[in-house]
Amino acid sequence: MPLFTSRKQEKKVKVTFANGLLFVEKPDGKQQAFPLEWFPQLLNATDEEREDWDQTDKGIHFNKLDLDVSF
């Protein structure tokens, strides 16, 4: 009998900030960089606000800022 699961495997990404950029590193090692100027809420956010995020199907959701970044 085949085994089915209703949940997709969760893929973890790494999120870092440096030099006015948001860096997203995917599980395969590929990295994307986004200027924080594109996301004024992130540009002016505290470290606590930047660290409170979840991965979504389309990207990242910053919970305290209610902000989505797609990649």
Stockholm file with secondary structure:
# STOCKHOLM 1.0

chainA/1-71         MPLFTSRKQEKKVKVTFANGLLFVEKPDGKQQAFPLEWFPQLLNATDEEREDWDQTDKGIHFNKLDLDVSF
#=GR chainA/1-71 SS CCCCCSSCCCCCCEEEEETTEEEEECTTSCEEEEEGGGCHHHHTCCHHHHHCEEECSSEEEETTTTEEEEC
#=GC SS_cons        CCCCCSSCCCCCCEEEEETTEEEEECTTSCEEEEEGGGCHHHHTCCHHHHHCEEECSSEEEETTTTEEEEC
//
